[in-house]
């Protein structure tokens, strides 16, 4: 488990990893998984399949709990 904290406008560039679950604990932004870009906010849960490219962009201050399996 990794707690990621981003200020407004910060990004985590596209990358791959083992399967991961991303839970937005606070704030809002956009998570891209493969070619699908989705708006997210507090409470959103996103599952990223192993080996699929994903990225995060915060719209406002954001806390994200990433669980990598």
N, C-alpha and C positions, 0 to 999 in steps of 0.2 A: 504494500500500500504506500502511495506517495501523495502527500498533500501539496498541490501546486497553487501558488498565489500569484495572480497577475494584476497589474495596474491597468486602468482603462487604456485601451489601444495596444497593449502588449500581445504578442503572438508566440505560439509554439509552432515552428514550421513543420511541413509535412514530413512524416517519418513512419517507420513500421516497427512493430513490436510483437511479442506473443499476444494471445488474446487479452483484451483489457476491458474493464468496465469503468466508465467515466461518470461520476456523480457530481453535479453542480451543487455545491454546498451554499454558495452565496454569489450574487451578481448575475450578469447575463453576458451573452456573446454568441459566437457561432462555432460549431464543431463541424468539421468536414471529415467524412468517412468515405474513402474511395472518391467517387465523383459527386456524392450527395452532400450538399451543404445544408445544415439545419440550425435554426435559431434555438438557443437554449437559455434557460433561466433557472433560478433556484428550484431544486427538486427534480430537475431533468436527469434521467439515467440513459446513457448511451453505451451499447455494447459494440466493441470493435473486434471483428474476427482477426485471428492471427495472420500476420503478414500483410494486412490491408493498410494502405497509407491513410494517415489521419493527421489533422491539424486543429489547433484551437486559436481563436481570436477573441479577446475580451472587448466588450462594448463599455462596460463599467467595471470597477474593481471586482475581481472574481476569485473564488476559491473553488478548487476542483479536486476531488478525491479520486485518484486513479488506482484501481486494483488490477495488477497484472498477474495472470495465471499461467 
